[in-house]
Amino acid sequence: MNLPLVLASTDAATVGFAIDLMVIFASAALVAALFQRFRLESIPGFLLAGVLVGPHALGFVQDSPRIEQISSLAVILLMFGIGLHLDMASIKRGMVHFLGIGIVTTVAFVPLAWFGLRLFGVAGPAALLLAMAGSISSTAVFVRVVSSRKEMRSVHGRTGLGISIAQDVLSVAILALVPVVSRFASGMQEGSAHGNTLPGWVEFLAAAGKGLGGVIVMLAVGRFALPRLLHLVAKSGSGELMLVVSASVALVAAVGTKLLGFSPEMGAFLAGLLLASTPYRYQLSGLLSPLRDLLMAIFFTAVGLAVDPRLLVDHFWVVTGALLGVMVLKTGLISLTSWAGGVSAPSALLTGVYLGNAGEFTIVILGTAAAAGGLSAVEQSLGITVVILSLIATSLVIGPSHAAAARLKAVPMCPVFRGKGVNEAPENTDHSSVSGHVIIAGFGPVGRSIADRFEVAGIPYVVIELNTTTVERQSARGRRIVYGDVTNSEVLESAGVHRADAVILTFPDDEAMLRACEAVRAMAPTAFIAARTSFLSGSFRAQQLGADHVTVEEIATAQAMEKEVLAKLKSRYSATVEA
């Protein structure tokens, strides 16, 4: 073996991969910035960027196994993050109704879409796979839209979130069914040709039973071990360690379900779900968010690489029909079912429009189905094209949909439910619904003293604290307290920063205080920010970053000493004069 040639080849491959990543990031940033300029979501921009620089268009980037591996990691982290956002206690106390709407609409979409595809000559198993993939809307786009429009607490925002949760759960089941349907498409014929004695369905049931047993064991072990592991990590106070451990948990769970015959995405989702009931969920989600967003940009751009624009030209009417079919059918189903479930007609229409697309897990399901042999490369590419167009179309119709919804105010409520329990805000396990309160960041001596004064005065407050023992004790005493770092946007959101009157930064860390000022001001432009700093120079920097009031410890100490010393000396000299 010629070692210099091997090293040269390795270096060339590494350089080529780095160039591909550079092109992907640059194109994704440019197209996404253009989309945001026109108030469109960035996700379809990433997809379109991949189409443009891919091998079927400009040819700047070719399909690469390394890019596919990064894309798989992005999906695993995305599923883990979605699992973290599913608070089962909150679902039990108010979201069950919305989950029911989501399950009904998703399950109803599959046979209707399957029937429509069969009418156009698509084979039965492929039509079923495409219908199941198309039933899942984009959670990422929905959350970004309602967050940017401040509609998360609206009726259609909460209804859509419940439907998204239901679809995310069902997507895990669909991923588990994809290999079954793909085997049904080709496995029975292969089994009979080789003279297998056992029917294919018997082999499948045996493998499924074995895999399901393994998943149950994983869940049991994870339920016991994961909260304790995170508790130990949180006690160290290291955000970097928590990030590494949480990412490792997601990857270990993904590998475990892969070995059991299920998709790795399913394992990551279940791991996140197990941690959703712990007080560390918001901190974990915030820590993973930048990495997840970075990898998701690669994922969506890499998906676009597989799309051949010529297919859109050659199958224009097929793509157009599929796009209209998905959006009209899904919007109609979700709107009608939401109204029948007790949602007002305007909110029901908005819910249907917001979720009337195909989403990121449609792409995942299409890729899994193609890898399992259930879909051809052309069918996968056409499906991804429909996803891209549906995401772009959703961004375009959201504005007009509000005008259309306003015309439906005269439509009466459904006579069955009449909005009972639907149009009122449910109770949450976090504190994001609190308003007119003060956020106290840090529960040391200063934060505790301020909290005690607020309780006497009747001022509502929420505490953010990184000490796990303090969080457990104060939570047990009934105080509103969130575990996490105040610079973490997810933690601030869970503490209701958008509706807070003031944020008080009481911890004795100047650098963290400056980062917190910047983060809080970006999320709450009108909130009053009071900060604590050790030196006078820190006061000027904090005010530049958004603080309204800064207490300088050296000045406060000087004033306190001056007052106390003068009082002592005055009493002494007064006694001397009198003597």
VONUVO-25169 format. One line per field, with one value per residue (C-alpha): x, y, z; residue number from 1. Coordinates in Angstrom, 1 decimal, m for minus. Layout:
c1	(X,...) $
c2	(Y,...) $
c3	(Z,...) $
k	(NUM,...) $
//
This chain:
c1	(0.0,1.3,0.8,1.4,m1.3,m3.7,m3.0,m3.4,m6.7,m7.9,m6.9,m8.7,m11.8,m11.7,m11.2,m14.0,m16.3,m15.4,m16.1,m19.5,m20.4,m19.2,m21.4,m24.4,m24.1,m23.5,m26.4,m28.7,m27.9,m28.4,m31.7,m33.1,m32.2,m34.1,m37.1,m37.2,m37.0,m40.3,m41.6,m41.4,m40.2,m36.5,m37.1,m38.4,m35.5,m33.1,m34.8,m34.7,m31.1,m30.3,m32.2,m30.2,m26.7,m27.5,m26.3,m29.5,m29.2,m25.9,m24.0,m21.9,m22.6,m22.9,m24.7,m22.2,m22.4,m20.9,m23.6,m26.3,m24.8,m25.0,m28.6,m29.4,m27.9,m30.0,m33.2,m32.3,m31.7,m35.0,m37.0,m35.2,m36.2,m39.8,m40.0,m38.6,m41.5,m44.2,m45.2,m47.5,m48.9,m50.0,m51.6,m53.6,m54.9,m56.0,m54.6,m56.4,m59.2,m56.8,m54.9,m58.2,m58.7,m55.1,m55.5,m58.8,m57.6,m54.3,m55.9,m58.7,m56.3,m54.5,m57.3,m58.6,m55.2,m54.5,m57.8,m57.0,m53.5,m54.9,m57.3,m54.2,m52.6,m50.2,m49.5,m51.2,m48.2,m46.5,m49.8,m50.1,m46.6,m47.1,m50.4,m48.9,m46.0,m48.3,m50.5,m47.7,m47.6,m44.6,m44.2,m41.1,m42.9,m46.0,m44.1,m42.1,m45.1,m47.3,m44.3,m43.3,m47.0,m47.4,m50.3,m49.1,m51.8,m54.6,m57.2,m55.9,m52.3,m53.2,m55.3,m52.6,m50.0,m52.2,m52.6,m48.9,m48.2,m50.6,m48.9,m45.4,m46.5,m48.2,m45.1,m43.2,m45.8,m45.6,m41.9,m42.3,m44.9,m42.8,m40.6,m43.8,m45.5,m42.3,m41.9,m45.5,m44.7,m41.9,m41.2,m44.1,m42.9,m39.3,m40.3,m42.3,m39.6,m37.0,m39.4,m39.6,m41.7,m43.0,m45.3,m43.9,m46.5,m45.4,m41.8,m42.8,m44.9,m42.0,m39.6,m42.0,m42.7,m39.0,m38.4,m41.4,m40.1,m36.7,m38.3,m40.3,m37.2,m35.5,m38.3,m38.3,m34.6,m34.7,m37.6,m35.5,m32.0,m32.3,m33.8,m31.1,m28.4,m29.5,m29.8,m26.2,m25.1,m27.1,m25.4,m22.1,m23.4,m21.7,m23.8,m21.3,m21.5,m25.3,m25.2,m22.8,m24.8,m28.2,m26.8,m25.3,m28.6,m30.4,m27.7,m27.7,m31.5,m31.4,m28.8,m30.8,m34.0,m32.1,m30.6,m34.2,m35.4,m37.1,m36.0,m33.3,m35.6,m38.1,m35.5,m34.5,m38.1,m38.7,m35.6,m36.8,m40.3,m38.8,m37.0,m40.0,m41.3,m38.1,m37.3,m34.3,m36.3,m36.1,m32.4,m31.8,m33.9,m32.2,m28.7,m29.5,m31.3,m28.3,m26.8,m30.1,m30.8,m27.3,m27.8,m31.3,m30.1,m27.7,m30.6,m33.1,m30.4,m29.2,m32.7,m33.0,m29.9,m32.0,m34.6,m34.4,m36.0,m36.6,m39.1,m41.2,m41.3,m41.8,m44.5,m45.9,m49.5,m48.8,m47.0,m49.6,m52.4,m50.6,m49.9,m53.5,m54.7,m52.5,m53.3,m57.0,m57.7,m55.6,m56.9,m60.5,m60.1,m58.4,m60.7,m63.9,m62.7,m61.6,m65.0,m66.7,m64.5,m65.7,m63.3,m64.9,m65.1,m62.5,m60.0,m60.7,m60.0,m56.7,m55.7,m56.3,m54.4,m51.4,m51.2,m52.3,m48.8,m46.4,m43.5,m40.0,m41.2,m42.8,m39.3,m38.0,m40.7,m40.1,m36.4,m37.1,m39.6,m37.2,m34.3,m36.6,m37.6,m41.2,m40.7,m38.7,m36.3,m38.7,m41.6,m39.3,m38.1,m41.7,m42.8,m40.0,m41.0,m44.5,m43.2,m41.1,m44.0,m46.5,m44.2,m43.8,m47.5,m48.4,m46.2,m48.0,m51.6,m51.3,m51.9,m55.0,m56.4,m56.9,m59.1,m61.1,m61.4,m62.8,m65.7,m66.6,m67.5,m71.2,m70.9,m72.3,m70.4,m70.8,m73.9,m72.2,m69.4,m70.1,m66.5,m66.5,m63.0,m61.6,m61.7,m60.3,m56.6,m55.5,m53.3,m49.6,m46.8,m44.5,m45.1,m45.2,m48.8,m48.1,m48.4,m47.7,m45.1,m41.4,m38.7,m36.0,m32.9,m30.9,m32.1,m29.2,m29.3,m30.3,m32.9,m34.4,m34.7,m36.4,m38.8,m39.7,m40.5,m42.6,m44.6,m45.4,m46.4,m48.4,m46.3,m46.3,m42.9,m41.1,m37.6,m34.9,m32.2,m29.4,m29.0,m31.0,m31.4,m32.8,m35.2,m36.5,m37.0,m38.7,m40.9,m42.0,m42.9,m45.1,m42.9,m42.9,m39.4,m37.7,m34.5,m32.1,m29.7,m31.3,m29.4,m31.2,m34.1,m36.1,m35.8,m36.8,m39.8,m40.9,m40.7,m43.0,m40.5,m42.7,m45.4,m43.1,m43.1,m39.5,m36.5,m34.1,m30.6,m29.3,m26.5,m22.8,m21.4,m20.7,m20.2,m23.3,m25.2,m24.2,m25.3,m28.6,m29.2,m28.8,m30.9,m33.8,m33.9,m34.0,m37.0,m38.8,m38.1,m40.4,m39.6,m37.7,m34.3,m32.5,m29.0,m26.2,m22.5,m19.3,m17.6,m18.6,m17.4,m19.9,m22.7,m22.0,m21.8,m25.0,m26.9,m25.6,m27.0,m30.4,m30.4,m32.6,m31.1,m27.7,m26.7,m22.9,m21.7,m18.6,m20.7,m23.5,m20.8,m19.3,m22.6,m23.5,m20.2,m20.4,m23.8,m22.9,m19.5,m20.8,m23.6,m21.1,m18.7,m21.4,m22.7,m19.1,m18.1,m21.5,m20.9,m17.4,m18.7,m21.4,m18.8) $
c2	(0.0,3.5,5.4,8.9,8.3,7.1,10.2,12.5,10.8,11.3,14.9,15.5,13.9,16.0,19.2,18.3,17.7,21.0,22.8,21.1,22.3,25.8,25.9,24.4,27.0,29.9,29.0,28.2,31.6,33.6,32.0,32.0,35.7,36.3,34.4,36.3,39.5,38.6,37.3,33.7,30.9,29.9,26.1,26.1,28.4,25.8,23.2,25.5,26.2,22.5,22.2,25.1,23.9,20.2,17.8,18.2,22.0,24.1,21.0,22.8,20.0,16.2,13.7,12.8,10.0,12.4,15.0,12.3,11.3,14.9,15.1,11.9,13.4,16.6,14.6,12.6,15.9,17.3,14.3,14.5,18.2,17.5,14.8,17.3,19.7,17.1,17.7,14.8,16.4,19.4,17.1,15.4,18.6,20.4,19.1,15.7,17.3,18.8,15.6,13.9,16.3,15.7,11.9,12.0,14.4,12.5,9.1,10.3,11.9,8.6,6.5,9.6,10.4,6.7,6.5,9.6,8.3,4.9,6.7,8.2,4.8,4.7,1.2,0.3,0.0,3.1,5.1,4.1,5.2,8.5,9.1,8.3,10.7,13.5,13.2,14.9,18.7,20.8,21.3,23.5,25.9,26.0,26.8,29.5,31.2,31.3,32.4,35.2,36.4,36.1,33.6,30.7,31.4,31.9,29.3,28.3,28.4,25.9,23.8,23.6,22.7,19.9,18.6,18.9,16.9,14.2,14.1,13.9,10.9,9.3,9.9,7.6,4.9,5.6,5.2,1.9,0.8,1.9,m1.2,m3.4,m1.7,m1.8,m5.6,m6.1,m4.5,m6.9,m9.3,m11.7,m12.4,m12.8,m15.2,m17.4,m17.5,m18.7,m21.3,m20.0,m22.2,m19.4,m16.8,m13.3,m11.9,m14.5,m13.5,m9.9,m10.4,m12.3,m9.6,m6.9,m8.7,m8.9,m5.3,m4.1,m6.0,m4.3,m0.9,m1.5,m2.5,0.7,2.8,1.2,1.6,5.2,6.2,5.2,6.2,9.3,11.7,10.6,11.0,14.5,15.4,14.5,16.4,19.5,19.5,20.0,23.4,22.8,23.7,22.1,18.8,18.8,19.5,16.6,14.2,15.1,14.7,11.3,10.2,11.0,9.1,6.1,5.8,6.2,3.4,1.2,1.4,0.9,m2.4,m3.4,m3.0,0.4,3.8,5.7,8.8,6.8,6.2,9.9,10.9,8.5,9.7,13.3,12.2,10.6,13.8,16.0,15.5,16.6,20.2,20.2,20.1,23.9,24.1,21.1,22.3,25.7,24.2,22.0,24.6,26.3,23.0,21.6,24.7,24.5,20.8,21.3,23.9,21.2,18.6,20.6,21.8,18.2,17.0,19.6,18.0,15.0,16.9,17.1,20.3,18.5,16.3,19.3,20.2,16.6,15.9,19.4,18.4,15.5,17.8,20.5,18.0,16.5,19.9,21.0,17.7,17.7,21.4,21.4,18.0,18.6,22.2,21.1,18.1,20.0,22.9,20.8,18.5,21.4,23.1,19.9,19.6,22.9,25.4,28.5,28.7,31.5,29.7,26.3,27.8,29.3,26.0,24.2,26.8,26.8,23.0,22.4,21.5,18.6,18.8,17.8,14.3,13.8,14.0,11.6,9.1,9.4,8.8,5.8,4.3,4.8,3.1,0.2,m0.3,0.9,4.0,4.6,7.5,9.4,9.0,10.2,13.2,14.2,13.8,16.2,18.6,18.7,19.3,22.3,23.9,23.3,25.0,28.0,28.1,28.1,31.1,32.9,32.2,32.9,36.6,36.3,33.5,35.9,38.1,35.0,33.9,37.3,36.7,33.5,35.1,34.7,30.9,29.3,26.9,23.2,22.1,19.0,20.5,24.3,25.1,23.6,23.5,24.4,28.1,28.7,28.6,25.3,25.1,24.8,23.1,26.0,29.6,31.0,32.0,34.2,38.0,41.2,39.5,39.9,37.4,37.0,35.5,33.9,32.8,33.5,36.0,38.9,37.1,35.4,38.8,40.4,37.4,37.7,41.4,40.7,38.1,40.6,43.2,40.7,41.1,38.0,36.6,33.7,32.5,31.2,29.3,26.8,25.2,21.9,21.6,25.1,24.4,21.3,22.9,26.0,24.2,21.9,25.0,26.2,28.9,29.4,28.4,27.3,25.4,26.9,29.6,33.1,33.5,30.5,31.6,28.5,29.1,32.7,31.7,29.2,31.9,34.2,36.8,38.2,39.2,40.1,43.7,43.4,41.1,41.4,39.9,39.1,36.7,37.8,37.0,40.1,38.3,36.2,39.4,41.1,38.2,38.0,41.8,41.2,38.1,39.6,42.8,41.0,38.9,41.6,45.1,46.9,45.0,46.9,45.2,45.7,44.2,43.7,44.3,44.4,47.4,50.8,49.8,47.0,49.4,51.3,48.0,46.7,49.9,49.7,46.1,47.1,47.4,50.1,50.1,48.7,48.4,48.7,46.6,48.8,51.9,50.3,49.0,52.4,54.0,51.4,51.7,55.4,55.4,52.8,54.2,57.8,56.6,54.8,57.7,60.2,58.4,58.0,61.7,62.8,60.8,62.3,65.9,65.3,63.9) $
c3	(0.0,m0.9,2.3,0.7,m1.8,0.9,3.0,m0.1,m0.9,2.7,2.7,m0.6,0.8,3.9,1.9,m0.4,2.5,4.1,0.8,0.5,4.0,3.2,0.1,2.1,4.9,2.5,0.2,3.1,4.8,1.6,0.5,4.1,4.5,1.2,2.4,5.7,3.7,2.2,5.6,4.6,6.9,6.6,6.4,2.8,2.1,3.2,1.1,m2.0,m1.4,m1.5,m4.8,m6.3,m5.3,m5.7,m8.4,m10.5,m10.8,m10.4,m9.3,m6.6,m4.0,m4.7,m2.4,0.3,3.0,5.5,4.9,5.3,8.6,9.8,8.6,10.6,13.7,13.1,13.0,16.1,18.0,16.6,17.8,21.2,21.5,20.5,23.2,25.7,24.9,25.6,29.2,30.0,33.1,31.1,28.5,31.2,32.6,29.4,26.1,25.9,23.9,21.4,21.1,20.2,17.4,16.2,16.2,14.4,11.6,11.1,11.0,8.7,6.3,5.6,4.0,2.1,0.6,m0.1,m2.0,m4.0,m4.9,m5.9,m8.3,m10.0,m10.5,m7.6,m6.3,m3.0,m0.7,m2.2,m1.9,1.7,2.5,0.7,2.5,5.9,5.2,4.0,7.2,9.3,9.3,10.1,13.8,13.4,11.0,13.2,16.4,14.7,13.1,16.3,18.3,16.0,15.8,19.6,19.1,21.2,23.9,21.3,20.7,17.3,18.7,21.5,19.2,16.6,19.3,20.5,17.0,16.4,19.5,18.4,15.0,16.5,18.6,15.5,13.4,15.7,15.1,11.3,11.3,13.0,10.3,7.3,7.2,7.5,4.6,2.6,3.3,2.2,m1.1,m1.9,1.0,0.4,m3.2,m2.1,0.7,m1.6,m4.2,m1.6,m0.2,3.3,5.6,7.8,6.4,6.4,8.8,11.4,11.1,11.4,14.6,16.2,15.4,16.5,19.8,20.5,19.6,21.6,24.6,24.3,24.0,27.2,29.0,27.7,29.0,32.4,32.8,31.4,33.7,36.7,35.6,33.4,36.0,38.6,36.0,35.1,38.8,39.3,36.3,37.3,40.7,39.0,37.7,34.3,31.3,29.0,30.9,30.7,27.0,26.4,28.6,27.1,23.5,24.6,26.0,22.7,20.7,23.0,22.9,19.1,18.7,21.1,19.2,15.9,17.3,18.3,14.7,15.1,13.8,15.7,15.6,17.8,20.5,20.6,20.9,23.8,25.6,25.4,26.5,29.6,30.5,29.8,33.3,35.0,36.0,33.6,30.4,29.6,30.3,28.2,25.3,25.4,25.5,22.5,20.5,18.8,17.9,16.7,14.6,13.0,12.1,10.9,8.4,7.0,7.1,5.1,2.6,2.2,1.6,m1.2,m2.8,m3.7,m5.6,m9.4,m10.7,m14.0,m12.3,m11.5,m15.2,m16.3,m13.7,m13.3,m13.1,m10.8,m8.4,m8.6,m8.0,m5.1,m3.6,m3.9,m2.6,0.5,1.4,0.7,2.2,5.3,5.9,5.4,7.7,10.5,10.3,10.3,13.0,15.2,14.8,15.6,18.7,20.1,18.6,17.1,13.3,12.9,15.1,13.5,10.0,11.2,12.8,9.5,7.5,9.8,9.7,6.1,4.9,4.9,7.3,8.3,9.4,6.0,4.7,7.3,6.5,2.8,3.3,5.5,3.1,0.1,2.1,2.9,m0.7,m0.4,m2.6,m5.7,m6.0,m8.3,m5.8,m2.9,m4.9,m6.0,m2.4,m1.2,m3.9,m2.6,0.9,m0.2,m2.1,0.7,3.2,0.9,0.2,4.0,4.5,1.7,2.9,6.6,6.2,4.0,6.2,9.1,6.9,5.8,9.4,10.5,8.1,10.0,13.3,12.6,12.3,15.5,17.7,17.1,19.0,20.4,22.4,22.3,23.2,26.6,27.9,24.5,24.3,27.8,28.5,30.1,33.2,32.5,34.3,33.4,34.1,30.6,31.1,34.1,33.4,35.4,37.5,38.3,37.5,40.1,38.6,41.4,44.8,47.0,50.0,47.7,45.7,48.8,50.6,47.5,47.3,51.0,50.5,47.4,49.3,52.0,49.4,47.4,44.2,42.0,41.0,39.4,40.4,38.0,39.8,38.8,42.2,42.1,45.8,46.0,43.2,44.8,48.2,47.0,44.6,47.5,49.4,46.6,45.1,41.4,40.4,37.2,37.0,34.4,33.3,32.9,29.6,28.2,26.0,26.7,30.4,30.1,28.0,30.6,33.3,31.2,30.3,27.5,30.0,32.9,34.3,35.5,35.7,38.6,38.2,41.7,41.1,41.7,38.3,36.1,32.8,33.2,34.2,31.0,28.9,30.8,30.2,26.5,26.4,28.5,26.5,23.2,24.4,26.5,25.1,27.6,30.8,33.6,34.2,37.5,37.7,40.2,39.4,41.4,39.8,38.4,34.9,34.8,35.4,32.2,30.2,31.7,30.8,27.2,27.0,28.2,32.1,33.5,37.0,38.2,41.8,42.1,45.0,45.8,45.9,47.9,50.3,50.6,51.3,53.9,55.6,55.6,57.2,59.9,60.7,61.0,63.3,65.6,65.6,66.2,69.2,70.6,70.1,71.4,74.6,74.9,74.6,77.2,79.6) $
k	(1,2,3,4,5,6,7,8,9,10,11,12,13,14,15,16,17,18,19,20,21,22,23,24,25,26,27,28,29,30,31,32,33,34,35,36,37,38,39,40,41,42,43,44,45,46,47,48,49,50,51,52,53,54,55,56,57,58,59,60,61,62,63,64,65,66,67,68,69,70,71,72,73,74,75,76,77,78,79,80,81,82,83,84,85,86,87,88,89,90,91,92,93,94,95,96,97,98,99,100,101,102,103,104,105,106,107,108,109,110,111,112,113,114,115,116,117,118,119,120,121,122,123,124,125,126,127,128,129,130,131,132,133,134,135,136,137,138,139,140,141,142,143,144,145,146,147,148,149,150,151,152,153,154,155,156,157,158,159,160,161,162,163,164,165,166,167,168,169,170,171,172,173,174,175,176,177,178,179,180,181,182,183,184,185,186,187,188,189,190,191,192,193,194,195,196,197,198,199,200,201,202,203,204,205,206,207,208,209,210,211,212,213,214,215,216,217,218,219,220,221,222,223,224,225,226,227,228,229,230,231,232,233,234,235,236,237,238,239,240,241,242,243,244,245,246,247,248,249,250,251,252,253,254,255,256,257,258,259,260,261,262,263,264,265,266,267,268,269,270,271,272,273,274,275,276,277,278,279,280,281,282,283,284,285,286,287,288,289,290,291,292,293,294,295,296,297,298,299,300,301,302,303,304,305,306,307,308,309,310,311,312,313,314,315,316,317,318,319,320,321,322,323,324,325,326,327,328,329,330,331,332,333,334,335,336,337,338,339,340,341,342,343,344,345,346,347,348,349,350,351,352,353,354,355,356,357,358,359,360,361,362,363,364,365,366,367,368,369,370,371,372,373,374,375,376,377,378,379,380,381,382,383,384,385,386,387,388,389,390,391,392,393,394,395,396,397,398,399,400,401,402,403,404,405,406,407,408,409,410,411,412,413,414,415,416,417,418,419,420,421,422,423,424,425,426,427,428,429,430,431,432,433,434,435,436,437,438,439,440,441,442,443,444,445,446,447,448,449,450,451,452,453,454,455,456,457,458,459,460,461,462,463,464,465,466,467,468,469,470,471,472,473,474,475,476,477,478,479,480,481,482,483,484,485,486,487,488,489,490,491,492,493,494,495,496,497,498,499,500,501,502,503,504,505,506,507,508,509,510,511,512,513,514,515,516,517,518,519,520,521,522,523,524,525,526,527,528,529,530,531,532,533,534,535,536,537,538,539,540,541,542,543,544,545,546,547,548,549,550,551,552,553,554,555,556,557,558,559,560,561,562,563,564,565,566,567,568,569,570,571,572,573,574,575,576,577,578,579) $
//
